[in-house]
Amino acid sequence: MLMSAYPPEKSFEDRYALIDHLRNLGYTEDLLGKKTVEMTLPELQQIYINLEYQREERA
């Protein structure tokens, strides 16, 4: 049985939806200059969690 080397299509959709959401929040790259389009889904998810936590702290 051959396994695909690519993640399921749903994770691509999730990744690009998260990139768009982060862009709307003004986040396009990290402090080292790595752009969101170069990041993995887990990296993007962690950034989103961190940004949401920071927003709650300010509120």
Stockholm file with secondary structure:
# STOCKHOLM 1.0

chainA/1-59         MLMSAYPPEKSFEDRYALIDHLRNLGYTEDLLGKKTVEMTLPELQQIYINLEYQREERA
#=GR chainA/1-59 SS CCCCSSCCHHHHHHHHHHHHHHHHTTCCBCTTCCBGGGSCHHHHHHHHHHHHHHHHHHC
#=GC SS_cons        CCCCSSCCHHHHHHHHHHHHHHHHTTCCBCTTCCBGGGSCHHHHHHHHHHHHHHHHHHC
//
